Amino acid sequence: MDYQPKGVCSKQIHFDIVDNKVKNVSFYGGCNGNLQGISRLIDGMDVNEAISRIEGIRCGFKPTSCPDQLAQALKQAVGN
């Protein structure tokens, strides 16, 4: 699935959900090293576990962050 995040530096998030596990996460734009780290850390994680861990993270004074936007994308993908 491709998701266009809002309010962050990254321009697009791509991921797959296979057997309720997060797979193949990649971000386009944003803080490359940090986003690669997040992508690798949640690879293979249960979707709901990933959402609970990253939802609500803020970036500085912004009301959201790239991890939070990924959580929103995952929620949308699973219908939450």
Buried (B, 14 or more C-beta within 10 A) or exposed (E): EEBEBEEBBBEBBBBEBEEEBBEEBEBBBBBEEBBEEBBEBBBEBEBEEBBEBBBEBEBEEEEBBBBBBBBBBBBEBEEE
